[in-house]
Amino acid sequence: MGADNFRATLAADQELGAGNVLPRLAAHGADMDLPRVTFDVDVDDIPAWTPLSLATLTTRVAARAAWFAARGVGRRDPVAVYVTSAPDVFLNFLALTWLGAIPALMNGNMPIELAAEFVRRLRGVGVVLDADHAALRAHDLGTPVLGDAAQTGAGDPAQAPPHHRHHPEDPVVITHSSGTTRVPAAIVHSHHGLFAAIRAVRLTESRPSGEVRELSALPAAHAAGVITLNQALCNGYQLLCLSAQGGPFARSAETILDAIERWRPTGVFGFAVTWSELARVDLSTRDLSSVRNWFNTGDCAHESHVRRLVAVGSHPTWTPDGPVDVPGSKFVDMLGSTEMGHGAFRITHRLGSDRYDRCVGKPYPFARVALLDVTTGAEVPDGQVGHVGLKSPTLAIGYWNDSVTTWRTRLDGWYLTGDLMYRDPAGDYHHVDRASDAVDLGDGTWLYTALSEERILKHCPDVRDCTVVAAAGEDGATVTEVLLLLADDADDTLDRTDGVRTALGPAVAATLRRVVTVPDDGVVMGPTGKVRKFLMRQRLLAGAGAP
C-alpha cells in the first residue's frame, strides 16, 4: 500500500485516536522496523540518538504497561507523570493509555510546591517521578509515589494486558496551562479530540516529497508535544524529541542549533520563546540548510523573529527541469492553546512575506470562529476587536475536577479562548492581546500589550524580545512598564525610552512609567512568554521594580 493510501486508511479508521496509535498502526500493517522516533537521552539500555522503530517503541511501551498494571493501575485511573526527559513523558503516556488509564503530564519545570498541590487536586491513584523531582516525595500528596521513571521500563513486555479499546469521548490525557507561577489548570483531552486535527488535516494534506525529518523543541508534557508525536508516527515521518534544557524554561539556542546541524531535520517545531532564543544567534553562521519549515504554536510569533528564520534554510520549488531547492525556508504559524487542542489558525510566511502585524491568517477548515462581544454575546463587525469564540472537534473536554472553570469559559455554545482579535476585510484574523492583559484607557481606546510588544520589536531592531505590562497606579490611572531583552551585540548603555514611546503610539506612550533593560539571566523566561508577563504584573501591582 502506498504512503498516501495508508494515510487515507488511517484517517478513515474511527477506532484510531490519541490513545492507541501504536496498536492501530500495527493492525494496518505499518512497517514496524523503519526508524521512527529518536531521543537525545538514553532509553532503557538504548543509547541516546539511536532511532527507535515502531517495534522497539511498542516493546518499551509494553514493558511500562506491564509495570503499571502490576501496581494496580487500570482503566480511568489518573496517574501524574512529573519528569524531565522526553522519553519518560512519551513512553509513560503511551503505556498508561495502553491500560485505559489517564496520564497527567506535568511540566518538569513546575516548582515542587505547585506540583504537590497539582497532584493533590488531581486525586489520582499515584505519581511517577524521576531523580530531578525526588523532593516531591517529602510532600503530602494524598496518593502514593508509584516509583521512579527509571524503573518503569523494567516490566516484562509479555505480561502487558491487552490494549484498552477507547471510546471516542474517553479522557485520554490531562495536560495543563502554565505551571510556573501558580497551580496550573488541569485540562482534559479526549481520545478523538486530541487526534481530530491529525485526522482532518495532517493525514489528508499532501505529503512533502522526499524524506521528512522533524525536530520537536516543544515541551513533551504539553498537548502540542503529544500531537506532534502522534502525527509523526501516523505520517511515517522521523521525529527527534529534544529533552535537553537551556536555562530554567527554554531550550537554549545552542542546544537547538546543535541538534539541527547533527540531525538535519526538514522541519522544526517550537513555541514563540523558541524563536526568541534563536534570535540571539547570527543564524547565517550555522548550517541550517536542511530546514524547509519552522512550525510555531501557542502564542503568535513576532515578525522580527520570523524574518530571521525564513532567511535561512531552503525549500523546494518546481521548474521546467524538475524540483530544485532554493534559499529560504517557510514559517508556519498556528495560534492555539492547550484548551483548543490544536492551533485553530494558520498562516505561512516566507521570504518577501508582508502579512504580519500579528496576522494569524484564517481558521483551519475544522474550526468555527466567532469574534464576540461578551456582554451581549453578539458577533462584532469586521475591523472591531472581539473575544475569540471557538467551536472545534479538537477542543478539550474541560478542566479536571473543576466544572466551574469549564463552564465559565463557555458562552452560547462557544468556547472563549481568552484571545482578542479583529478580522480584516480579506477575512484574515489579527491577534492583539490576551483578554486578561488588555487595559481599557477610556473613550474607546485600549492598551493591547501583545500588539505593543510587536510594535517595539519592529521599531527597535536591537531589541531581541520584550514584555509590556500595564496596571492601575496609586492614583488609579494606568501605568505601563516595558522590559527589554537586547540582542547580544546591542549597546546596553543606551536609553531606548524615546524609541519605545514612538513605537507605542501617543495613547499608550502617555501611560509609560519606565523602560527597563535586563540581561538574559536577569529575568524568568516562560515557555510561551506568559510567565514573564505574570511576574512583571505582580511586581508592578506591588510597587516593586521589574524582575
C-alpha positions in Angstrom: 0.0 0.0 0.0 1.4 3.4 -0.9 2.1 6.1 1.7 -0.9 8.2 0.7 -3.3 5.3 0.6 -2.0 4.2 4.0 -2.6 7.6 5.5 -6.1 7.7 4.0 -6.8 4.4 5.6 -5.7 5.8 9.0 -7.8 8.9 8.5 -10.9 6.7 7.9 -10.2 4.5 11.0 -12.7 5.6 13.6 -11.0 3.5 16.3 -7.8 5.4 15.9 -7.2 8.2 18.2 -4.7 9.8 20.6 -4.7 6.9 22.9 -3.9 3.9 20.6 -1.7 5.0 17.7 0.8 2.2 18.1 -1.6 -0.8 18.0 -3.6 0.7 15.2 -0.5 1.3 13.1 0.4 -2.4 13.7 -3.1 -3.5 12.8 -3.0 -1.7 9.5 0.4 -3.3 8.5 2.8 -0.4 9.1 6.4 -1.3 8.7 7.5 -2.0 12.3 11.2 -1.9 11.5 11.8 1.5 10.0 13.4 4.2 12.2 10.7 6.5 13.7 11.5 8.3 16.9 14.9 9.5 18.3 15.6 10.8 21.7 18.6 12.8 22.9 18.9 10.8 26.1 19.2 7.0 26.8 16.1 4.9 26.7 16.4 1.8 29.0 19.6 0.2 27.6 19.3 2.0 24.2 21.9 4.8 23.8 20.8 8.4 23.1 20.4 9.4 19.4 19.5 5.8 18.4 16.5 5.8 16.2 13.7 3.6 17.6 11.4 1.6 15.3 7.7 1.0 15.9 8.6 -2.5 17.0 11.1 -1.2 19.6 8.7 1.6 20.7 5.9 -1.0 21.2 8.2 -3.2 23.3 9.4 -0.4 25.5 5.8 0.8 26.0 4.5 -2.7 26.7 7.2 -3.1 29.4 5.9 0.0 31.1 2.3 -1.0 30.7 3.1 -4.3 32.5 4.9 -2.3 35.2 1.9 -0.1 35.9 -0.6 -3.0 35.7 1.5 -4.8 38.3 0.9 -1.9 40.6 -2.9 -2.0 40.1 -3.2 0.8 37.6 -6.1 0.3 35.2 -9.0 1.9 33.3 -9.8 5.5 34.2 -7.1 5.8 36.8 -5.3 9.2 36.8 -1.6 8.9 37.2 0.7 12.0 37.4 3.9 11.9 35.5 6.4 14.5 36.8 9.7 14.0 34.9 12.3 15.8 32.8 13.1 13.7 29.7 11.0 13.4 26.6 11.1 9.5 26.6 10.0 9.4 30.3 7.0 11.6 29.2 6.0 9.9 26.0 6.7 6.2 26.8 4.8 6.5 30.1 2.0 8.4 28.3 1.7 5.6 25.8 1.9 2.9 28.5 -0.8 4.4 30.6 -3.2 4.9 27.6 -2.5 1.2 26.8 -4.2 0.4 30.1 -7.0 2.9 29.6 -5.6 5.0 32.4 -5.3 8.8 32.3 -1.8 10.1 32.4 -1.5 13.6 33.8 1.6 15.0 32.2 3.3 17.7 34.3 5.9 20.3 33.1 9.1 19.3 34.7 9.9 23.0 35.4 6.8 23.3 37.7 8.1 24.3 41.2 7.8 21.5 43.7 5.3 23.3 45.9 2.9 23.9 43.0 3.5 20.4 41.7 2.4 19.0 45.1 -0.8 21.0 45.1 -1.5 20.0 41.4 -1.1 16.3 42.4 -3.4 16.7 45.4 -6.1 18.3 43.3 -5.8 15.6 40.7 -7.0 13.0 43.2 -5.3 10.3 41.2 -4.0 6.8 42.1 -0.3 7.6 42.0 2.6 9.6 40.7 5.8 8.7 38.8 8.9 10.8 39.4 12.5 10.9 38.3 15.6 11.9 40.2 15.2 15.6 39.3 11.9 15.6 41.2 12.6 13.3 44.1 11.9 16.2 46.5 8.1 15.8 45.8 8.3 12.7 48.0 8.5 14.9 51.1 5.1 16.4 50.5 1.7 15.1 51.5 0.2 14.2 48.0 -2.8 12.2 49.1 -1.6 9.5 46.7 1.4 7.2 46.6 4.6 7.6 44.6 4.4 4.5 42.4 8.1 4.6 41.6 11.0 6.3 39.7 10.6 6.7 36.0 13.9 4.8 35.6 12.1 1.7 36.9 9.1 1.7 34.7 10.9 0.2 31.7 11.8 -2.9 33.8 8.4 -4.6 33.3 8.0 -7.7 31.2 6.5 -6.7 27.8 5.0 -10.2 27.5 3.0 -9.5 30.7 1.3 -6.4 29.3 -2.5 -6.8 29.3 -4.5 -6.4 26.0 -4.6 -2.8 24.8 -7.6 -0.9 26.1 -10.3 -0.2 23.5 -11.1 3.5 23.7 -14.4 5.2 23.1 -14.1 8.4 21.1 -15.0 10.5 24.1 -12.8 8.7 26.6 -10.5 11.0 28.5 -7.1 10.1 27.3 -4.6 12.6 28.8 -4.5 15.5 31.2 -2.2 18.4 30.3 -2.0 21.8 31.9 -1.7 25.5 31.4 1.5 27.4 32.5 2.6 25.8 35.8 5.4 28.1 36.9 3.6 31.0 38.7 0.5 29.3 40.2 -1.2 26.0 40.4 -1.9 25.2 36.8 -5.3 24.3 35.3 -5.6 20.6 34.6 -7.0 20.3 31.1 -8.6 17.0 29.9 -8.4 15.8 26.3 -10.4 13.1 24.7 -9.3 10.2 22.5 -10.8 11.6 19.3 -10.5 15.3 20.3 -6.7 15.3 20.6 -6.5 13.4 17.3 -9.1 15.4 15.4 -6.7 17.8 13.6 -4.4 14.9 12.7 -7.3 13.1 11.1 -8.8 16.2 9.4 -5.6 17.8 8.1 -2.3 16.0 8.7 -3.4 12.7 7.2 -5.2 14.3 4.2 -2.9 17.1 3.1 -0.2 16.4 0.5 2.8 14.6 1.9 6.1 16.5 1.3 8.4 15.0 -1.3 11.4 13.1 -0.1 12.4 12.1 3.4 10.6 14.1 6.2 12.6 14.5 9.4 11.1 16.7 12.1 12.7 18.0 15.3 10.5 18.9 18.3 11.7 21.6 20.7 8.2 21.6 22.3 7.8 20.6 25.9 7.0 16.9 25.8 4.4 17.2 28.5 2.4 19.8 26.5 -0.6 18.8 24.4 1.4 20.1 21.4 4.1 17.6 22.2 1.7 14.7 22.2 0.1 15.8 18.9 3.5 16.2 17.3 4.5 12.7 18.3 1.2 11.1 17.1 1.2 12.9 13.8 4.8 12.0 13.0 4.0 8.3 13.8 0.9 8.2 11.6 2.6 10.1 8.7 5.6 7.9 8.7 8.0 10.8 9.5 11.1 10.5 11.5 11.0 12.6 14.7 13.7 13.8 17.1 12.3 14.8 20.5 14.7 17.1 22.5 14.9 16.8 26.3 18.0 18.9 27.0 17.1 22.2 28.6 18.8 25.6 28.4 18.0 27.8 31.3 15.0 27.3 33.6 12.4 27.1 30.9 13.5 27.4 27.3 15.7 25.1 25.4 18.8 27.2 24.6 19.6 28.4 21.1 22.8 26.4 21.1 21.0 23.2 22.1 18.5 23.5 19.2 21.0 24.6 16.6 23.5 21.9 17.5 20.7 19.3 17.2 19.7 20.8 13.8 23.2 20.5 12.5 23.6 17.0 13.8 20.3 15.5 12.9 19.5 17.5 9.7 15.7 17.9 10.1 13.4 19.2 7.4 11.0 20.7 9.9 11.4 22.2 13.4 8.5 22.6 16.0 8.6 25.2 18.8 6.8 27.9 20.8 7.3 31.6 20.4 10.0 31.6 23.0 12.0 29.1 20.9 12.3 31.6 18.1 13.2 34.4 20.6 16.1 32.2 21.7 17.3 31.6 18.2 17.1 35.3 17.6 20.1 35.7 19.9 22.4 34.0 17.3 23.6 35.0 13.9 21.9 32.2 12.0 23.9 32.7 8.9 26.9 31.2 10.8 25.1 27.9 11.4 24.3 25.1 8.8 20.5 25.2 8.7 20.3 24.3 5.0 18.2 21.1 5.8 15.3 23.1 7.3 12.4 23.7 5.0 9.7 24.6 7.6 9.5 26.1 11.0 6.3 25.3 12.9 5.0 27.6 15.7 2.1 27.0 18.0 0.9 28.6 21.2 1.4 32.3 21.1 1.6 34.2 17.8 5.2 34.6 16.7 6.8 38.0 16.3 7.6 39.4 12.8 11.2 40.2 13.8 11.8 36.6 14.8 10.1 35.1 11.8 12.1 37.2 9.3 15.3 35.9 10.7 14.2 32.3 10.3 12.8 32.4 6.8 16.1 34.0 5.6 17.9 30.7 6.3 17.2 27.1 5.3 15.8 26.1 1.9 12.6 24.9 0.3 11.8 23.0 -2.9 10.4 24.8 -5.9 9.3 23.3 -9.2 11.0 24.3 -12.5 10.7 23.0 -16.1 13.7 20.8 -15.3 12.1 19.4 -12.1 12.2 20.3 -8.4 15.2 22.3 -7.1 16.0 23.6 -3.6 16.1 27.4 -3.4 17.3 29.5 -0.4 14.8 30.5 2.2 12.5 28.4 4.4 8.8 28.7 5.4 7.4 29.6 8.8 4.0 28.1 9.6 2.3 30.0 12.5 -0.5 28.1 14.1 -2.0 30.1 17.0 -3.6 27.9 19.6 -3.7 26.9 23.3 -3.8 23.8 25.4 -7.6 24.0 25.7 -8.1 24.5 22.0 -6.4 21.1 21.4 -4.6 22.3 18.3 -3.9 25.6 16.6 -7.1 26.9 15.2 -5.5 29.4 12.8 -2.7 29.1 10.2 -0.6 31.4 8.2 2.6 30.7 6.3 5.5 33.3 6.0 8.4 33.1 3.6 11.0 35.5 2.1 9.1 38.5 0.9 6.0 38.0 3.0 4.3 41.1 4.2 1.2 39.8 6.0 2.4 40.5 9.6 1.0 43.0 12.1 0.1 39.9 14.2 -1.9 38.4 11.4 -2.7 34.8 12.2 -4.4 34.0 8.9 -7.6 32.1 8.6 -9.1 29.3 10.7 -8.5 25.7 9.8 -11.4 24.1 8.0 -12.3 22.1 11.1 -12.6 25.2 13.3 -15.5 27.6 13.5 -14.6 31.0 14.9 -16.7 34.0 16.0 -15.5 37.3 17.4 -17.9 38.1 20.2 -19.0 41.0 22.4 -19.0 39.1 25.7 -21.5 41.5 27.2 -24.2 40.8 24.6 -22.9 37.6 23.0 -23.3 39.2 19.6 -20.6 38.9 16.9 -18.7 42.1 16.3 -18.2 43.5 12.7 -15.0 43.3 10.7 -12.3 45.7 12.0 -13.6 45.6 15.6 -11.8 43.7 18.3 -13.8 40.9 19.9 -13.3 37.9 22.1 -12.5 34.7 20.2 -15.2 32.1 20.4 -14.3 28.6 19.1 -16.3 25.5 18.1 -14.0 22.7 17.1 -13.7 18.9 17.4 -10.2 19.5 18.9 -11.5 21.2 22.0 -10.5 19.8 25.4 -13.3 18.2 27.4 -12.9 20.7 30.2 -10.9 21.2 33.4 -10.3 18.1 35.6 -12.2 18.4 38.9 -13.2 22.0 38.1 -16.5 22.2 36.4 -16.9 25.8 37.5 -14.0 26.9 35.3 -15.1 24.6 32.5 -18.5 26.4 32.2 -17.2 29.9 32.8 -15.3 29.6 29.6 -18.5 28.9 27.6 -20.8 31.4 26.0 -23.8 30.4 23.9 -22.1 27.2 22.9 -18.7 28.9 22.1 -15.5 28.2 23.9 -13.9 31.5 24.9 -10.2 31.1 24.2 -9.2 34.3 26.1 -7.8 35.9 23.0 -8.7 39.3 21.5 -8.7 39.6 17.7 -10.1 41.5 14.8 -10.9 40.3 11.3 -9.8 42.4 8.3 -11.8 42.8 5.0 -9.9 39.9 3.4 -11.1 37.5 6.1 -7.7 37.3 7.9 -7.6 37.4 11.7 -5.2 39.6 13.7 -4.3 38.8 17.3 -3.9 41.9 19.5 -3.8 40.5 23.1 -5.0 38.2 25.7 -8.2 39.5 27.3 -6.5 39.3 30.8 -3.7 41.6 29.6 -5.6 44.3 27.7 -6.5 47.6 29.5 -9.3 50.0 28.8 -7.9 53.5 28.6 -11.3 55.1 28.2 -13.0 56.9 25.3 -12.9 53.8 23.2 -9.1 53.4 23.4 -7.4 50.2 24.6 -3.9 49.3 25.5 -3.1 45.9 24.0 0.2 44.6 25.5 0.9 41.9 22.8 0.4 44.4 20.0 2.6 46.9 21.8 5.4 44.3 22.1 5.1 43.6 18.4 5.5 47.3 17.6 8.5 47.7 19.9 10.3 44.8 18.3 9.6 46.2 14.8 10.7 49.7 15.7 13.8 48.8 17.8 15.8 46.3 15.8 18.5 45.8 18.5 15.8 44.6 21.0 15.6 40.8 20.8 12.5 40.4 22.9 10.3 42.5 25.2 7.4 42.4 27.7 4.8 45.1 28.2 2.6 45.1 31.3 0.0 47.6 32.5 -1.9 48.1 35.7 -3.6 50.8 37.8 -1.2 53.1 39.6 -1.7 54.6 43.1 -4.0 57.3 41.7 -6.0 54.8 39.7 -4.5 55.8 36.4 -3.0 53.2 34.1 0.8 52.9 34.2 2.9 50.8 31.8 6.3 49.2 32.2 8.4 47.7 29.5 11.1 45.2 29.9 13.7 44.8 27.1 16.0 41.9 26.3 18.7 43.1 23.9 20.5 41.4 21.0 23.9 40.2 22.1 25.7 42.9 20.1 23.4 45.7 21.2 24.8 48.6 23.3 23.2 48.1 26.8 24.1 51.7 27.9 21.7 53.4 25.5 18.5 54.9 26.8 15.8 53.4 24.5 12.8 55.2 26.1 12.2 57.6 23.3 12.3 54.8 20.7 9.8 52.8 22.8 7.5 55.8 23.2 7.5 56.2 19.4 6.7 52.6 18.8 3.8 52.5 21.4 2.0 55.5 19.9 0.6 58.5 21.7 -2.2 57.0 23.7 -0.1 54.1 25.2 3.0 56.2 25.4 1.2 58.5 27.8 0.9 55.7 30.3 4.6 54.7 30.1 6.3 54.8 33.5 9.7 53.3 32.7 11.7 51.1 30.3 14.0 48.5 31.9 16.8 46.7 30.1 17.9 43.5 31.7 20.4 40.7 30.8 19.2 37.3 29.8 20.0 35.8 33.2 18.1 38.6 35.0 14.5 37.6 34.1 12.5 34.4 34.2 11.7 33.1 30.7 8.4 31.2 30.4 7.7 28.6 27.8 5.3 31.0 26.0 6.1 34.4 27.5 3.1 34.4 29.8 5.1 33.5 32.8 7.3 36.6 32.4 4.3 38.8 31.9 2.6 37.4 35.0 5.6 38.0 37.2 6.1 41.6 35.9 2.5 42.4 36.6 2.7 41.1 40.1 5.7 43.3 40.8 4.0 46.3 39.2 0.9 45.9 41.3 3.1 45.5 44.4 5.0 48.7 43.5 8.3 46.8 43.0 10.7 47.0 40.1 10.8 44.8 37.1 12.3 41.3 37.6 
